[in-house]
Structure formats: C-alpha cells, structure tokens
Amino acid sequence: MKHLLIVYHSKTGNTQLLTDAVVHGAMNCEVTAVEVRVLRAQDAGPGDLLWADALMLGTPENFGYLSGAVKDFLDRTFYEVEGKLTPLPYAMYVSAGNDGTGAVRAMERIANGYPFVTVQKPLIVRGAPQQKDLIQCEELGLAMALGAEMGIF
C-alpha cells in the first residue's frame, strides 16, 4: 500500500473546491493500493510527511506567495524531517487571484531544500474555479495516485 498525502489551505473556499476535486481523482476506483490522507495545513506535521510516498500541496496565492498556513506547515516540518525524508514526489495546485507564478516559484525554492521532487507541472487556477479547472484537478489527483501506486515516482 502506497501513501498519498494532500496538504492544503483554503480561506475563501476556492482551494477547498480544488482540493475536493483532487481527492475525488485520487480516490478513483482505478486506484486500488493507495491510502489517501487529506489534511489542512495547520493540522499536518512531520509524521505525515514521513508517512507519505507522494505529496500534493494546495494553496491560495496570497500576495504573490504561498498561503501563510502552507508556509507554516513547511516551516514546522523542515528540520524535523531533515535527513529522514527520501526524495518525495510532489505536485502542487494554486488558486490564484493574480497569475500564481509567485507561489510556484516560492514552492520550487522550498522544495529544493526538503527534498521534494516535482513530478507534475503545477496547476494554476486563476479566479473562481470553473468546471474545466475541477476536471484538471481531478485528473491531477488521479495521476498522482496512480503514479504512486505503480511506482513511477
């Protein structure tokens, strides 16, 4: 059994909608050997990262950066998992009011220190999520779960 950890923060509800779609995809009936753990950023900790075989991070774009809660999660877990965490495959999705690229750049820098390894292009959803965005999130969740299950990453 593989483990997929989904950590997210949502204030307005947009990132929650994206997360719900990601989880729906990750728990698709085609995925039979992956346990999915979904946690709000403030509830996730080092033990969750050590448990995971793959990670998904969902964040709103706040001031052109990650949300404070997601950054706090990363700050609270870095030293606790340093040297204990093998390169962890990850993907991220961003609910952006602007262009979302600042949040992606910040996460890419942080990922280098952890070590997290990008396995999917970041998904940036600008404005209120539309049906096409939710479908893309569902596909991202499914791809991450199947990739973990098959040992692709």
Secondary structure as the mmCIF struct_conf table of DSSP 4:
data_model
#
loop_
_struct_conf.conf_type_id
_struct_conf.id
_struct_conf.beg_label_comp_id
_struct_conf.beg_label_asym_id
_struct_conf.beg_label_seq_id
_struct_conf.end_label_comp_id
_struct_conf.end_label_asym_id
_struct_conf.end_label_seq_id
STRN STRN1 LYS A 2 TYR A 8
BEND BEND1 LYS A 11 GLY A 13
HELX_RH_AL_P HELX_RH_AL_P1 ASN A 14 ALA A 26
TURN_TY1_P TURN_TY1_P1 MET A 27 MET A 27
TURN_TY1_P TURN_TY1_P2 CYS A 29 GLU A 30
BEND BEND2 ALA A 33 ALA A 33
STRN STRN2 VAL A 34 ARG A 40
HELX_RH_3T_P HELX_RH_3T_P1 ALA A 41 ASP A 43
HELX_RH_AL_P HELX_RH_AL_P2 PRO A 46 TRP A 51
BEND BEND3 ASP A 53 ASP A 53
STRN STRN3 ALA A 54 PRO A 60
STRN STRN4 ASN A 62 ASN A 62
TURN_TY1_P TURN_TY1_P3 PHE A 63 GLY A 64
STRN STRN5 TYR A 65 TYR A 65
HELX_RH_AL_P HELX_RH_AL_P3 GLY A 68 VAL A 81
TURN_TY1_P TURN_TY1_P4 GLU A 82 LYS A 84
HELX_LH_PP_P HELX_LH_PP_P1 LEU A 85 PRO A 87
STRN STRN6 LEU A 88 ALA A 96
BEND BEND4 GLY A 97 ASN A 98
BEND BEND5 GLY A 100 GLY A 100
HELX_RH_AL_P HELX_RH_AL_P4 THR A 101 GLY A 113
TURN_TY1_P TURN_TY1_P5 TYR A 114 PRO A 115
STRN STRN7 PHE A 116 THR A 118
BEND BEND6 GLN A 120 GLN A 120
HELX_LH_PP_P HELX_LH_PP_P2 LYS A 121 PRO A 122
STRN STRN8 LEU A 123 ARG A 126
BEND BEND7 GLY A 127 ALA A 128
HELX_LH_PP_P HELX_LH_PP_P3 PRO A 129 GLN A 130
HELX_RH_AL_P HELX_RH_AL_P5 GLN A 131 MET A 150
TURN_TY1_P TURN_TY1_P6 GLY A 151 GLY A 151
#
